[in-house]
Amino acid sequence: MIKFKTFTLENGLRFVVHQDSSTPIVAMNILYDVGARDEHPDKTGFAHLFEHLMFGGSANIPKYDEPLQIAGGENNAFTNSDYTNYYLTLPKDNLETAFWLESDRMLNLAFSPKSLEVQRQVVTEEFRQNYLNQPYGDVWLLLKPLVYHHHPYQWNTIGKEIAHIEQAELDDVKEFYARFYNPNNAIVAIAGDVKISEIRSLAVKWFAPIPKGPENIRSLTVEPPQQEERRLIVRRAVPANAIYKAWRMCGKMEPDYEACDLISDLLGTGQSSRLHKELVIRQGLFTEISAFITGDHDPGLLVIHGKIKEGIDPQHADAAIETVITAFKSRPPSETELRKVKNRIVSGQVFSDITVLSKAMNLAYYTYLGDTKLVNTAIKNYRKISSAGIVEVANRILIPNNCSTLFYLKDNE
């Protein structure tokens, strides 16, 4: 049980505080409610670009990392389609350094043509290295627009195309910052040997003077139901043929989410999963195969992907996946099978609550979802899922008209 207390400043900045006296380290996590889905279709990759720009210095702190390192701290960040997350840890005695650093870059990030050019080059190089010049690197650049024709999940966090970042202008960047990087669009979670009164005092001192920004009102295009099976074949210089199959599923806070998560585990997590036992071990069609869900806030994806064994026809391998799915939809998982995947999820939740950093991250995330108490209760939703419930959801989701398949083949075949 993670105990926490909350308060909100007049400018709308929300705080979640967890006291953990077992460690001298304090974690601060700041979640900004902005992700790739908030970008303009012609200016994508900005949320990720900002993850880099936020470390480039603010009005009073030319280099973010230096004072944090002097204080014995570490930091990092990540961006996804839904939100952007910044986090740091440092010794308890130097906690105020974190408030100083984060409040200054929330108030007045330093923008200059030089800083933009530096980070633009960093991000474009990341685009080339990780997505364009790496085997299978462009999978999500191909699969997402195959699935999503309307919703902004159609582009990856890195952006639709490298030109969007190359052509980013200073005014575009400033506008993005002014719209989203505001106290009323952020959540601060702190975990460590701290007192709520201490955190409140520091919050008022460092964050209260920051003015409230515009309200973040989303009006995202809703993706209509998929009506037909979609297929795409590409050929690349890769060592093995691969298949990626994606089915549309519900969003994070919808009733079927936990069932979809369990379905992906039953089908493709670990050597005892249905797909691995049948297609890797028994039939030898794949060298590896797995399944997962994207975990998006809006309706996301359940994905199966596998590397096909040399000499196996990709169409035959794809049909074999469908055969396993058909059997899965007609044969409920045994109680032992279901209990095993539930226990894996429960243990994962327990392990994620060990460090103060993971606690701060989880508190910020569930607050973002709208209910901080889920940090302690979310696992109960998994316990309630029955074998019959699994089959019912699988038969609704895992159907051909809801599936998009990417055949990623070697270019010499």
PyMOL commands that set and color helices and strands:
alter all, ss='L'
color gray80, all
select helices_A, chain A and resi 36-38+46-53+65-70+92-107+113-132+139-147+152-154+162-166+170-180+183-185+196-206+257-268+274-282+314-330+335-352+356-369+374-383+387-397+400-402
alter helices_A, ss='H'
color red, helices_A
select strands_A, chain A and resi 5-8+14-19+25-32+74-79+84-91+186-192+230-236+242-248+286-293+301-308+403-410
alter strands_A, ss='S'
color yellow, strands_A
deselect
rebuild
show_as cartoon
